[in-house]
Amino acid sequence: MSTLIAYATKHGCTEKCAKKVANKLPDAVELKNLKNKMDVNITKYEAVIIAGSIHTGQIQKEIKNFCKDNQDILKQKKIGLYICCMDEGEKAEKQFENAFPEELRKVAIAKGLFGGEFNFDKMNFVERFLVKRIAKVKESVSKIKEENIDKFVEKF
Ligand SMILES: Cc1cc2nc3c(=O)[nH]c(=O)nc-3n(C[C@H](O)[C@H](O)[C@H](O)COP(=O)(O)O)c2cc1C
């Protein structure tokens, strides 16, 4: 089975998780960063995993557009959806719901909240300020939930 992971990332965490998922899946997996503005022909894949990260409450617009533009064809495939974010529990679930259209959430066979990372080396001045002020975090931290990646891969 051929699988596509279509993702968007700001500081690399979603991409890191995409590589982890790809390494754990038994079949061939192609990774495409939707920020690279390429045309992605999804007809050739049997399965598609769509992934992005949450910044000030929102997933990347490239992910929103990809879901909207390909919704009908995506619904005919095996679908997985995950986000990277630092909020947990109900807040993370709400962000997930807001990130992907209901039509796709309903048919997805695997859904994941993979946690996230604050990477100060990759943040700009404004991002550093926001993270320090709002999240009250002052240095880089990784909270990737490996167990959630494993559960996601198992379901997929
Ligand atoms: C400026 C900024 C705003 C963020 N806003 C949120 C947020 O609203 N909710 C949340 O759960 N995580 C938030 N995060 C945490 C990111 O989702 C986390 O850093 C994630 O791992 C980023 O993934 P990426 O490197 O693939 O973009 C924010 C991070 C930054 C730097």
The ligand as an ORCA input file, in Angstrom:
! r2SCAN-3c Opt
* xyz 0 1
  C       4.165     31.384     18.649
  C       3.620     30.045     19.049
  C       2.267     29.900     19.288
  C       1.750     28.650     19.672
  N       0.411     28.531     19.900
  C      -0.077     27.343     20.335
  C      -1.462     27.198     20.603
  O      -2.271     28.105     20.424
  N      -1.885     26.003     21.094
  C      -1.034     24.940     21.298
  O      -1.494     23.903     21.753
  N       0.278     25.043     21.000
  C       0.767     26.210     20.520
  N       2.095     26.324     20.212
  C       2.968     25.148     20.333
  C       3.188     24.481     18.974
  O       2.015     23.837     18.533
  C       4.344     23.500     19.109
  O       5.519     24.268     19.242
  C       4.463     22.534     17.956
  O       5.347     21.502     18.311
  C       4.926     23.217     16.687
  O       5.062     22.280     15.669
  P       5.885     22.634     14.324
  O       7.322     22.798     14.730
  O       5.667     21.464     13.446
  O       5.274     23.876     13.767
  C       2.623     27.540     19.811
  C       3.991     27.709     19.534
  C       4.501     28.927     19.159
  C       5.978     29.064     18.886
*
